[in-house]
């Protein structure tokens, strides 16, 4: 059983509003690879991001890149939410104002029961026309093209060099500016503009709690808890709310 500082427990008990930012680390216990960790199966060890995570790479090989993400989608569909996902769904019911921003594209938060979820980088669950951006429900697996215009299909996710959804980014900035507590879970805190969100909260004297085995925000966050979310979060909720 982890030991939590009395100040941390008291801060969470008194919080009226809470914002959460999650990265790939929260889904790692569900068997979904992270992107930049030292793990042997980290995404950008297995794949060259310039080839599969940029629009230029997609233009060079639209079918090949699409199939890479279809394989990722199948992996996500086969995975199950872990205790960390379920703990955040529970936390949503315990705090008056709650918003969850995730960099993940696996939909595991929704499957665990979270409702206030903002998908910063989109979702593998959706496929769109690469020209018009409209949703496409069915396609020929051998020739994944838009049935309306014949343009290659792509996953509805944000690749390197592409802009985040402006409304979601603005909502994230506002939540980190105003929420009493920010939970930053399983993210490398390297990719901008999302990496700046915890710093926004700290500049406004908000409490930032990091949960991550590597603790990239150690010395910066108000509290840094070493460990994976599936182990730490359920214990933390139980300790704070005596459930």
Helices and strands as residue ranges (DSSP letters): H 6-14, E 17-22, H 25-28, H 43-46, H 49-52, H 55-60, H 62-78, H 83-94, E 97-102, H 108-112, E 117-119, E 122-129, E 153-157, H 166-178, E 181-185, G 194-196, H 197-203, E 207-211, E 223-225, H 229-241
